Amino acid sequence: MAETPARPPAPPSTPAPPRTSVLPRTSVLLRGRDVLRWDTAVGALLLVLLVCSFSLVDNFGNALNLSFLIGNTLPIALIALPMTMLVVSGEIDLSVGSTAGLAGAVMGRLWNAGMAIETIIPLCVLLGLACGLVNGLLVTRLGLPSLAVTIGTLAAYRGVAQIVLGADSVTDFPQQYLDFGSGRIGGTFVPQAAIPWAALLVIAVLVLHATPLGRSLFAVGACEEAARFAGVRVRRIKLALFAATGAVSALTGVFWALHYASARYDNATGLELSVIAAVLLGGIDFDGGKGTLFGAMAGVFLLGALQNVMSLVNVSAQSQTLITGLLLVISVLAPRVGRRVAAARSRRRAADPPAAKALATV
């Protein structure tokens, strides 16, 4: 019987480096950053505000006030859906309030002319789409900054609305549409108009967070040049976003006229400030490339609940506007300050090798 050849000796293995506590501590820090994200903090703050308001503010929790709160917040929540995507891509649209006002003015003018409301609403949405395309073409084809462009169209669209309707106010819309604009579902506090908003919210969440288009938006906002070299059609995507923002703004203008039973050229004046404040408060980075729709919606309803509480405790409208402006400044400033503080701490740790060695030996 043949002998089995002896196996060659195994090469000496390199001993594994001793495990230290640096990795566990690092993972704990990373998990802590995830927990303490800005949008999560805004959601928690909204929850705290609601709990305190239900407990301490008279009449906050009754069905009529909650319906009033949600109904007044829905215009902001509607426009915040496309606005979130637009800001994520690194652009902004300040003409949304004027587009909504223009849609409401055209709606009133066409209704006075005898046109059916079922025809007027699609025409108003198409008008908003055209307004958004004008903004988008000026930005994507001529290379103009969206901030400057939409400041100009903010004034232009409002002026056209005044020409269309003048100082008139149209209030005699069909009752079934007025009921939809201000009515509630059954005996609940949920407005009927919350149903189409919820459908649009689901679509927006899927597009931004579960599709290649959403990933492209974040890439464009993070670095437009790199996204272009990666094959992303940057100009086409931005143009589509501006068009969608205009269409949703016009739809919001129609809802505004039905909700408040009045179509005027100055409807939705100042709405753009509330939308931008809510979106940025929800953690959407003004420079683009960061943010979630959860954070944006938390910012929207935090701002809406705060304004509702201030109204219940008789805070003046001027003070409410002041607080909204301060929240806008804070929402832009706070994340930047946080990033600078984190970067300074990182540089300090990198420049302090004795401290790093002490940490590795713990």
C-alpha positions as a Markdown table, in Angstrom:
| # | Residue | x | y | z |
|---|---|---|---|---|
| 1 | Met | 0.0 | 0.0 | 0.0 |
| 2 | Ala | 1.5 | 3.3 | -1.1 |
| 3 | Glu | 2.2 | 5.9 | 1.4 |
| 4 | Thr | 0.3 | 9.1 | 1.4 |
| 5 | Pro | 2.7 | 12.0 | 0.7 |
| 6 | Ala | 3.1 | 14.3 | 3.6 |
| 7 | Arg | 1.5 | 17.7 | 3.3 |
| 8 | Pro | 3.9 | 20.7 | 3.0 |
| 9 | Pro | 3.9 | 22.8 | 6.1 |
| 10 | Ala | 1.5 | 25.7 | 6.1 |
| 11 | Pro | 3.0 | 29.1 | 5.7 |
| 12 | Pro | 3.1 | 31.1 | 8.8 |
| 13 | Ser | 0.1 | 33.3 | 9.2 |
| 14 | Thr | 0.3 | 36.9 | 10.0 |
| 15 | Pro | -1.2 | 37.6 | 13.4 |
| 16 | Ala | -4.4 | 39.6 | 13.3 |
| 17 | Pro | -4.0 | 43.1 | 14.8 |
| 18 | Pro | -5.4 | 43.5 | 18.2 |
| 19 | Arg | -9.0 | 44.7 | 18.2 |
| 20 | Thr | -9.6 | 48.0 | 19.9 |
| 21 | Ser | -12.6 | 49.9 | 20.9 |
| 22 | Val | -12.2 | 52.5 | 18.1 |
| 23 | Leu | -14.5 | 50.7 | 15.7 |
| 24 | Pro | -17.4 | 50.2 | 18.1 |
| 25 | Arg | -17.1 | 53.8 | 19.2 |
| 26 | Thr | -17.1 | 54.9 | 15.6 |
| 27 | Ser | -20.2 | 52.8 | 14.8 |
| 28 | Val | -22.0 | 54.2 | 17.8 |
| 29 | Leu | -21.2 | 57.7 | 16.6 |
| 30 | Leu | -22.5 | 56.9 | 13.1 |
| 31 | Arg | -25.7 | 55.5 | 14.6 |
| 32 | Gly | -26.0 | 58.6 | 16.7 |
| 33 | Arg | -25.7 | 60.8 | 13.7 |
| 34 | Asp | -28.5 | 58.9 | 12.0 |
| 35 | Val | -30.7 | 59.2 | 15.0 |
| 36 | Leu | -30.0 | 62.9 | 15.3 |
| 37 | Arg | -30.6 | 63.9 | 11.7 |
| 38 | Trp | -32.2 | 67.2 | 11.1 |
| 39 | Asp | -35.4 | 65.8 | 9.6 |
| 40 | Thr | -35.8 | 63.4 | 12.5 |
| 41 | Ala | -35.4 | 66.2 | 14.9 |
| 42 | Val | -38.1 | 68.3 | 13.1 |
| 43 | Gly | -40.5 | 65.3 | 13.2 |
| 44 | Ala | -39.8 | 64.9 | 16.9 |
| 45 | Leu | -40.4 | 68.7 | 17.4 |
| 46 | Leu | -43.7 | 68.4 | 15.6 |
| 47 | Leu | -44.8 | 65.6 | 17.8 |
| 48 | Val | -43.8 | 67.6 | 21.0 |
| 49 | Leu | -45.7 | 70.6 | 19.7 |
| 50 | Leu | -48.8 | 68.6 | 19.0 |
| 51 | Val | -48.7 | 67.0 | 22.4 |
| 52 | Cys | -48.3 | 70.3 | 24.2 |
| 53 | Ser | -51.0 | 72.0 | 22.1 |
| 54 | Phe | -53.5 | 69.2 | 22.8 |
| 55 | Ser | -52.8 | 69.6 | 26.5 |
| 56 | Leu | -52.3 | 73.3 | 27.0 |
| 57 | Val | -54.1 | 75.2 | 24.2 |
| 58 | Asp | -57.9 | 75.6 | 24.4 |
| 59 | Asn | -59.9 | 74.4 | 21.4 |
| 60 | Phe | -56.8 | 73.1 | 19.6 |
| 61 | Gly | -58.0 | 69.5 | 19.7 |
| 62 | Asn | -61.6 | 69.9 | 18.5 |
| 63 | Ala | -62.5 | 68.6 | 15.1 |
| 64 | Leu | -63.3 | 72.0 | 13.6 |
| 65 | Asn | -59.9 | 73.5 | 14.5 |
| 66 | Leu | -58.0 | 70.5 | 13.3 |
| 67 | Ser | -59.9 | 70.6 | 10.0 |
| 68 | Phe | -59.1 | 74.3 | 9.8 |
| 69 | Leu | -55.4 | 73.6 | 10.5 |
| 70 | Ile | -55.1 | 70.9 | 7.9 |
| 71 | Gly | -57.1 | 72.9 | 5.3 |
| 72 | Asn | -54.9 | 76.0 | 5.7 |
| 73 | Thr | -51.8 | 73.9 | 5.6 |
| 74 | Leu | -52.7 | 71.9 | 2.4 |
| 75 | Pro | -51.7 | 74.7 | 0.0 |
| 76 | Ile | -48.2 | 74.7 | 1.5 |
| 77 | Ala | -48.1 | 70.9 | 1.6 |
| 78 | Leu | -49.2 | 70.7 | -2.1 |
| 79 | Ile | -46.5 | 73.0 | -3.5 |
| 80 | Ala | -43.9 | 71.6 | -1.1 |
| 81 | Leu | -44.0 | 68.3 | -3.0 |
| 82 | Pro | -42.5 | 69.5 | -6.3 |
| 83 | Met | -40.6 | 72.3 | -4.5 |
| 84 | Thr | -38.7 | 69.7 | -2.4 |
| 85 | Met | -37.5 | 68.0 | -5.6 |
| 86 | Leu | -36.6 | 71.3 | -7.1 |
| 87 | Val | -34.5 | 72.4 | -4.1 |
| 88 | Val | -32.9 | 68.9 | -3.9 |
| 89 | Ser | -31.7 | 69.5 | -7.5 |
| 90 | Gly | -30.2 | 72.8 | -6.6 |
| 91 | Glu | -32.8 | 75.2 | -7.9 |
| 92 | Ile | -35.7 | 77.2 | -6.4 |
| 93 | Asp | -39.0 | 78.7 | -7.6 |
| 94 | Leu | -40.2 | 81.9 | -5.8 |
| 95 | Ser | -43.1 | 82.5 | -8.2 |
| 96 | Val | -45.3 | 79.7 | -6.9 |
| 97 | Gly | -47.6 | 82.0 | -5.0 |
| 98 | Ser | -48.0 | 84.3 | -8.0 |
| 99 | Thr | -48.7 | 81.3 | -10.2 |
| 100 | Ala | -51.4 | 80.1 | -7.8 |
| 101 | Gly | -52.9 | 83.6 | -7.8 |
| 102 | Leu | -52.9 | 83.8 | -11.6 |
| 103 | Ala | -54.6 | 80.4 | -11.8 |
| 104 | Gly | -57.3 | 81.6 | -9.4 |
| 105 | Ala | -57.8 | 84.9 | -11.3 |
| 106 | Val | -58.1 | 83.0 | -14.6 |
| 107 | Met | -60.5 | 80.6 | -13.0 |
| 108 | Gly | -62.8 | 83.5 | -11.8 |
| 109 | Arg | -62.6 | 85.2 | -15.2 |
| 110 | Leu | -63.5 | 82.1 | -17.2 |
| 111 | Trp | -66.3 | 81.3 | -14.7 |
| 112 | Asn | -67.8 | 84.8 | -15.2 |
| 113 | Ala | -67.6 | 84.2 | -18.9 |
| 114 | Gly | -69.9 | 81.1 | -18.6 |
| 115 | Met | -67.3 | 78.3 | -19.0 |
| 116 | Ala | -68.0 | 75.1 | -17.1 |
| 117 | Ile | -65.9 | 74.5 | -14.0 |
| 118 | Glu | -64.9 | 71.0 | -15.3 |
| 119 | Thr | -63.2 | 72.7 | -18.3 |
| 120 | Ile | -61.7 | 75.6 | -16.3 |
| 121 | Ile | -59.7 | 73.5 | -13.9 |
| 122 | Pro | -57.7 | 71.6 | -16.5 |
| 123 | Leu | -57.1 | 74.9 | -18.4 |
| 124 | Cys | -55.7 | 76.5 | -15.2 |
| 125 | Val | -53.4 | 73.5 | -14.6 |
| 126 | Leu | -52.1 | 73.8 | -18.2 |
| 127 | Leu | -51.6 | 77.6 | -17.6 |
| 128 | Gly | -49.5 | 76.7 | -14.5 |
| 129 | Leu | -47.5 | 74.2 | -16.6 |
| 130 | Ala | -46.8 | 77.0 | -19.1 |
| 131 | Cys | -45.7 | 79.3 | -16.3 |
| 132 | Gly | -43.3 | 76.7 | -15.0 |
| 133 | Leu | -42.0 | 76.0 | -18.5 |
| 134 | Val | -41.2 | 79.7 | -18.9 |
| 135 | Asn | -39.2 | 79.6 | -15.6 |
| 136 | Gly | -37.5 | 76.4 | -16.6 |
| 137 | Leu | -36.5 | 77.5 | -20.1 |
| 138 | Leu | -35.0 | 80.8 | -18.8 |
| 139 | Val | -33.0 | 78.8 | -16.3 |
| 140 | Thr | -31.9 | 75.8 | -18.4 |
| 141 | Arg | -31.6 | 77.3 | -21.8 |
| 142 | Leu | -30.3 | 80.8 | -21.0 |
| 143 | Gly | -28.3 | 79.7 | -17.9 |
| 144 | Leu | -29.9 | 82.4 | -15.7 |
| 145 | Pro | -30.0 | 81.8 | -11.9 |
| 146 | Ser | -33.4 | 80.5 | -10.8 |
| 147 | Leu | -33.5 | 82.8 | -7.8 |
| 148 | Ala | -33.3 | 85.9 | -10.1 |
| 149 | Val | -35.6 | 84.5 | -12.7 |
| 150 | Thr | -38.4 | 83.5 | -10.3 |
| 151 | Ile | -38.2 | 86.8 | -8.5 |
| 152 | Gly | -39.0 | 88.4 | -11.8 |
| 153 | Thr | -41.8 | 86.1 | -12.7 |
| 154 | Leu | -43.2 | 86.4 | -9.2 |
| 155 | Ala | -43.9 | 90.1 | -10.0 |
| 156 | Ala | -44.9 | 89.4 | -13.7 |
| 157 | Tyr | -47.4 | 86.6 | -13.0 |
| 158 | Arg | -49.0 | 88.7 | -10.2 |
| 159 | Gly | -49.3 | 91.6 | -12.6 |
| 160 | Val | -51.0 | 89.4 | -15.2 |
| 161 | Ala | -53.4 | 88.2 | -12.6 |
| 162 | Gln | -54.4 | 91.7 | -11.8 |
| 163 | Ile | -54.9 | 92.5 | -15.5 |
| 164 | Val | -57.1 | 89.4 | -15.9 |
| 165 | Leu | -59.5 | 89.9 | -13.0 |
| 166 | Gly | -58.8 | 93.4 | -11.8 |
| 167 | Ala | -60.1 | 94.2 | -8.3 |
| 168 | Asp | -63.1 | 91.9 | -8.7 |
| 169 | Ser | -63.8 | 88.9 | -6.4 |
| 170 | Val | -65.6 | 85.9 | -7.8 |
| 171 | Thr | -67.5 | 83.8 | -5.1 |
| 172 | Asp | -70.4 | 82.1 | -6.9 |
| 173 | Phe | -68.7 | 78.8 | -7.8 |
| 174 | Pro | -70.8 | 75.5 | -7.8 |
| 175 | Gln | -71.6 | 74.4 | -4.3 |
| 176 | Gln | -70.3 | 70.8 | -4.8 |
| 177 | Tyr | -66.8 | 72.2 | -5.6 |
| 178 | Leu | -67.0 | 74.6 | -2.6 |
| 179 | Asp | -67.9 | 71.6 | -0.4 |
| 180 | Phe | -64.9 | 69.7 | -1.7 |
| 181 | Gly | -62.6 | 72.6 | -1.1 |
| 182 | Ser | -63.7 | 73.2 | 2.5 |
| 183 | Gly | -65.7 | 70.0 | 3.5 |
| 184 | Arg | -64.6 | 67.1 | 5.7 |
| 185 | Ile | -64.7 | 63.3 | 5.2 |
| 186 | Gly | -67.8 | 62.1 | 7.0 |
| 187 | Gly | -67.7 | 63.2 | 10.7 |
| 188 | Thr | -63.9 | 63.3 | 10.9 |
| 189 | Phe | -61.6 | 66.3 | 10.9 |
| 190 | Val | -59.9 | 65.3 | 7.7 |
| 191 | Pro | -60.6 | 67.6 | 4.7 |
| 192 | Gln | -61.8 | 66.0 | 1.5 |
| 193 | Ala | -59.0 | 67.8 | -0.3 |
| 194 | Ala | -56.5 | 65.8 | 1.7 |
| 195 | Ile | -57.3 | 62.7 | -0.5 |
| 196 | Pro | -55.7 | 64.0 | -3.7 |
| 197 | Trp | -52.8 | 65.5 | -1.7 |
| 198 | Ala | -52.1 | 62.1 | -0.1 |
| 199 | Ala | -52.1 | 60.5 | -3.6 |
| 200 | Leu | -49.6 | 63.1 | -4.8 |
| 201 | Leu | -47.5 | 62.6 | -1.7 |
| 202 | Val | -47.2 | 58.8 | -2.4 |
| 203 | Ile | -46.2 | 59.5 | -6.0 |
| 204 | Ala | -43.6 | 62.1 | -4.9 |
| 205 | Val | -42.1 | 59.8 | -2.2 |
| 206 | Leu | -41.8 | 57.0 | -4.7 |
| 207 | Val | -40.2 | 59.2 | -7.4 |
| 208 | Leu | -37.7 | 60.9 | -5.1 |
| 209 | His | -36.7 | 58.0 | -2.9 |
| 210 | Ala | -37.3 | 54.8 | -4.9 |
| 211 | Thr | -36.5 | 55.6 | -8.6 |
| 212 | Pro | -33.4 | 56.3 | -10.7 |
| 213 | Leu | -34.9 | 59.8 | -11.4 |
| 214 | Gly | -34.8 | 60.5 | -7.7 |
| 215 | Arg | -31.2 | 59.4 | -7.4 |
| 216 | Ser | -30.4 | 61.6 | -10.4 |
| 217 | Leu | -32.0 | 64.6 | -8.6 |
| 218 | Phe | -29.7 | 64.1 | -5.6 |
| 219 | Ala | -26.7 | 63.7 | -7.9 |
| 220 | Val | -27.5 | 66.9 | -9.8 |
| 221 | Gly | -27.9 | 68.8 | -6.5 |
| 222 | Ala | -24.7 | 67.4 | -5.1 |
| 223 | Cys | -22.6 | 68.1 | -8.2 |
| 224 | Glu | -24.2 | 69.1 | -11.4 |
| 225 | Glu | -21.0 | 68.8 | -13.5 |
| 226 | Ala | -20.3 | 65.2 | -12.3 |
| 227 | Ala | -24.0 | 64.3 | -12.9 |
| 228 | Arg | -23.7 | 65.6 | -16.4 |
| 229 | Phe | -20.6 | 63.6 | -17.1 |
| 230 | Ala | -22.3 | 60.5 | -15.6 |
| 231 | Gly | -25.0 | 60.8 | -18.3 |
| 232 | Val | -27.8 | 62.5 | -16.4 |
| 233 | Arg | -29.9 | 64.8 | -18.6 |
| 234 | Val | -29.6 | 67.7 | -16.2 |
| 235 | Arg | -31.4 | 70.4 | -18.3 |
| 236 | Arg | -34.3 | 68.1 | -19.2 |
| 237 | Ile | -34.8 | 67.0 | -15.6 |
| 238 | Lys | -34.7 | 70.6 | -14.3 |
| 239 | Leu | -37.1 | 71.8 | -17.0 |
| 240 | Ala | -39.6 | 69.0 | -16.0 |
| 241 | Leu | -39.3 | 70.0 | -12.4 |
| 242 | Phe | -40.1 | 73.6 | -13.1 |
| 243 | Ala | -43.1 | 72.6 | -15.2 |
| 244 | Ala | -44.4 | 70.2 | -12.5 |
| 245 | Thr | -43.9 | 73.0 | -9.9 |
| 246 | Gly | -46.0 | 75.4 | -12.0 |
| 247 | Ala | -48.7 | 72.9 | -12.6 |
| 248 | Val | -49.1 | 72.0 | -8.9 |
| 249 | Ser | -49.0 | 75.7 | -8.0 |
| 250 | Ala | -51.9 | 76.3 | -10.4 |
| 251 | Leu | -53.8 | 73.4 | -8.9 |
| 252 | Thr | -53.1 | 74.9 | -5.5 |
| 253 | Gly | -54.5 | 78.2 | -6.7 |
| 254 | Val | -57.7 | 76.4 | -7.8 |
| 255 | Phe | -58.0 | 74.8 | -4.4 |
| 256 | Trp | -57.3 | 78.1 | -2.6 |
| 257 | Ala | -60.2 | 79.7 | -4.5 |
| 258 | Leu | -62.6 | 76.9 | -3.6 |
| 259 | His | -61.4 | 76.5 | 0.0 |
| 260 | Tyr | -61.9 | 80.2 | 0.7 |
| 261 | Ala | -64.8 | 80.6 | -1.7 |
| 262 | Ser | -63.2 | 83.6 | -3.4 |
| 263 | Ala | -61.1 | 84.0 | -6.5 |
| 264 | Arg | -59.0 | 87.2 | -6.5 |
| 265 | Tyr | -55.8 | 88.3 | -8.2 |
| 266 | Asp | -54.0 | 88.6 | -4.8 |
| 267 | Asn | -54.9 | 85.1 | -3.7 |
| 268 | Ala | -51.9 | 83.2 | -2.2 |
| 269 | Thr | -49.8 | 86.3 | -1.7 |
| 270 | Gly | -46.8 | 85.4 | 0.4 |
| 271 | Leu | -47.4 | 81.7 | 0.0 |
| 272 | Glu | -43.9 | 81.3 | -1.5 |
| 273 | Leu | -42.3 | 82.4 | 1.8 |
| 274 | Ser | -44.3 | 79.8 | 3.8 |
| 275 | Val | -43.4 | 77.0 | 1.3 |
| 276 | Ile | -39.7 | 77.8 | 1.3 |
| 277 | Ala | -39.6 | 78.2 | 5.0 |
| 278 | Ala | -41.3 | 74.9 | 5.6 |
| 279 | Val | -39.2 | 73.0 | 3.1 |
| 280 | Leu | -35.9 | 74.3 | 4.4 |
| 281 | Leu | -37.1 | 73.9 | 8.0 |
| 282 | Gly | -37.6 | 70.2 | 7.1 |
| 283 | Gly | -33.9 | 69.7 | 6.4 |
| 284 | Ile | -33.8 | 70.2 | 2.6 |
| 285 | Asp | -30.4 | 71.7 | 1.9 |
| 286 | Phe | -30.6 | 75.1 | 0.1 |
| 287 | Asp | -27.5 | 74.1 | -1.9 |
| 288 | Gly | -29.2 | 70.9 | -3.1 |
| 289 | Gly | -28.3 | 67.2 | -2.9 |
| 290 | Lys | -29.7 | 66.6 | 0.6 |
| 291 | Gly | -33.0 | 66.1 | 2.3 |
| 292 | Thr | -36.1 | 63.8 | 2.5 |
| 293 | Leu | -39.8 | 64.3 | 1.8 |
| 294 | Phe | -40.5 | 63.1 | 5.3 |
| 295 | Gly | -38.5 | 66.1 | 6.6 |
| 296 | Ala | -40.2 | 68.5 | 4.2 |
| 297 | Met | -43.7 | 67.4 | 5.3 |
| 298 | Ala | -42.7 | 67.5 | 8.9 |
| 299 | Gly | -41.5 | 71.1 | 8.4 |
| 300 | Val | -44.8 | 71.9 | 6.6 |
| 301 | Phe | -47.0 | 70.7 | 9.3 |
| 302 | Leu | -44.7 | 72.0 | 12.1 |
| 303 | Leu | -45.1 | 75.5 | 10.5 |
| 304 | Gly | -48.8 | 75.0 | 10.0 |
| 305 | Ala | -49.4 | 73.8 | 13.6 |
| 306 | Leu | -47.3 | 76.6 | 15.0 |
| 307 | Gln | -49.3 | 79.3 | 13.1 |
| 308 | Asn | -52.5 | 77.7 | 14.2 |
| 309 | Val | -51.4 | 77.7 | 17.9 |
| 310 | Met | -50.3 | 81.4 | 17.6 |
| 311 | Ser | -53.7 | 82.3 | 16.1 |
| 312 | Leu | -55.5 | 80.5 | 19.0 |
| 313 | Val | -53.4 | 82.4 | 21.6 |
| 314 | Asn | -54.1 | 85.7 | 19.7 |
| 315 | Val | -50.6 | 86.4 | 18.4 |
| 316 | Ser | -50.8 | 89.1 | 15.7 |
| 317 | Ala | -50.4 | 88.4 | 12.0 |
| 318 | Gln | -47.3 | 90.6 | 11.9 |
| 319 | Ser | -45.7 | 88.6 | 14.7 |
| 320 | Gln | -46.6 | 85.4 | 12.9 |
| 321 | Thr | -44.9 | 86.7 | 9.7 |
| 322 | Leu | -41.8 | 87.7 | 11.8 |
| 323 | Ile | -41.6 | 84.2 | 13.3 |
| 324 | Thr | -41.9 | 82.6 | 9.9 |
| 325 | Gly | -39.0 | 84.7 | 8.7 |
| 326 | Leu | -36.9 | 83.8 | 11.7 |
| 327 | Leu | -37.6 | 80.1 | 11.1 |
| 328 | Leu | -36.5 | 80.5 | 7.5 |
| 329 | Val | -33.2 | 82.1 | 8.6 |
| 330 | Ile | -32.7 | 79.4 | 11.3 |
| 331 | Ser | -33.4 | 76.5 | 8.9 |
| 332 | Val | -30.8 | 77.8 | 6.5 |
| 333 | Leu | -28.2 | 78.8 | 9.1 |
| 334 | Ala | -28.4 | 75.9 | 11.6 |
| 335 | Pro | -27.4 | 73.0 | 9.3 |
| 336 | Arg | -24.5 | 75.1 | 8.0 |
| 337 | Val | -23.3 | 75.9 | 11.5 |
| 338 | Gly | -23.6 | 72.2 | 12.4 |
| 339 | Arg | -21.5 | 71.1 | 9.4 |
| 340 | Arg | -18.8 | 73.7 | 10.2 |
| 341 | Val | -18.7 | 72.6 | 13.8 |
| 342 | Ala | -18.4 | 69.0 | 12.8 |
| 343 | Ala | -15.6 | 69.8 | 10.3 |
| 344 | Ala | -13.7 | 71.8 | 12.9 |
| 345 | Arg | -13.9 | 68.9 | 15.4 |
| 346 | Ser | -12.6 | 66.5 | 12.7 |
| 347 | Arg | -9.7 | 68.8 | 11.9 |
| 348 | Arg | -8.9 | 69.1 | 15.6 |
| 349 | Arg | -8.9 | 65.4 | 16.1 |
| 350 | Ala | -6.7 | 64.9 | 13.1 |
| 351 | Ala | -4.2 | 67.4 | 14.4 |
| 352 | Asp | -4.0 | 65.8 | 17.8 |
| 353 | Pro | -2.2 | 62.5 | 17.4 |
| 354 | Pro | -1.6 | 61.9 | 21.2 |
| 355 | Ala | -5.3 | 62.0 | 21.8 |
| 356 | Ala | -5.9 | 59.6 | 18.9 |
| 357 | Lys | -3.3 | 57.2 | 20.4 |
| 358 | Ala | -4.9 | 57.4 | 23.8 |
| 359 | Leu | -8.3 | 56.6 | 22.2 |
| 360 | Ala | -6.9 | 53.6 | 20.4 |
| 361 | Thr | -5.5 | 52.1 | 23.6 |
| 362 | Val | -8.8 | 52.4 | 25.6 |
